[in-house]
Amino acid sequence: MKRSSRLLGTLAPLMMAAGCGPETIAESGPGSLGVTHRALVLDSQKFKVNTSISSAERCRVPQSSQTDFPPDRQLLIHRGTVLRGLCTVESTASASGDFEMSQEGYDKRVKNSGDAATESTATVQVSNQYASGTAPAIAEPASSLNDANTNSLGKVKEYTVRPAGAVVAYTVPHPFEKGTFEQGALIHSADPQRNAIWAASINNNQRGTLSQFHITATEISGASFPGLGSFLANRIPYAVSFHGETSCTTSEVKVGGRIELPFRQGVAEIIREALNDSSLRVHWSSGVCFDGSDTDNFVNAMSVGNRGVQLEQDSNLILSDTSRRETVANAVKSVFDCLIDDADNTPTTTNATTWSADSGGTGYASAGACERYIAEIALPNVAGGHTLSAGASTCVDGHSAHVDYYRWTLGAGGVGYWVRIGGGNLTYAGSGAACGPVFSAEPGYTYVHPGAQGSGSSGTTRLRAVVRASDASGASVPAFFTVQ
């Protein structure tokens, strides 16, 4: 069994039938787009500490420079040839007539030996461009992932690729968070025609707690980073951002973002299954560490319907372990592979009001990029809606399944995407006629029943089930999807 890709298969016609391509927005997300102003490199500048600045990432510029350094853009801070840090310009002008930062920002992003505790010598270079005539872009385009990773000493680079028809982008905003750049590179390199990428690269991607280069996800400017800006101006159906952290004490992997919570749960379930280590905590619900659900979070702002996925990962237990970080990256990739690949059944439309499909075997486990059974159908709506069921084709004590249910949805501008409407883990218990499914009731991972779908007297609903059914040893068994 060999699947084709929805990039060139079913998805493209669905988008074309709606009469449009990717959603285009005039201005959205962290920092407006298309803003140009005078290229400026200021040598011999002085920074002073201003304790009223709340964030170490932000700076204030003299009023006389605000036209050239407008708010919500990033600046480059150099001491000689050394890139010392970045900062995001605040709307309030500096009170001193010099550049200003908080004490922490000054200490980490400006101060050199020989500087006073709260005021630098006048040897700081501040700029709004990576090269002459490129303002306001501080990020230089990279020609390859290797170019970004190894040729960004003393500068900021970004690698941006969006193949025609790509529906998912993987992003790395903070390459110094060790292992995240490698995750983005792993996925993009696996299939460059399927997996779009935006990856920032700063100072040759040195590893460690290089907070002087960190810009909060809600404040990264699409004008300062034009590669990102291209996604903000022309959103993609799905976007994922990889982050590392050391401050979350309750989770090793947190699936966040503004995408619907059932989708976050499904991603977390698949990561958890792939890691197969009960000591590694994977969470998805709000209130556990970093949620990433703000509409200005770049990963939400670049995706249709603000439905981004943000991955926060423990820098030591996940990202420092090559096997674990690759497992997480591939698990996330598999979720979208199973939305991009064509269905295993054909045809995928019917005039009947009930429908069922069966894998007929276990070939789905090795066909295409998605190693799960994909069953999809568009069928007429009915009064009261349809009920859905999916899992292992035969009820056998000790068998199990993981199910994802999706409904096709048209977003702004008629751009389509899959919304996860339910699913989760289930096991089978009993024998003969008494054998039946037992749905997970584990706190945080309770099986979500999708409820009635496609209620109405006219129109159609497109549904998709993604299933991995297994025996007690973990080997694949046949799977099914039924719509009643």
Disulfide bonds with the S-S distance in Angstrom:
Cys59-Cys87 2.14
Cys248-Cys289 1.70
Cys338-Cys370 1.94
Cys395-Cys435 1.91
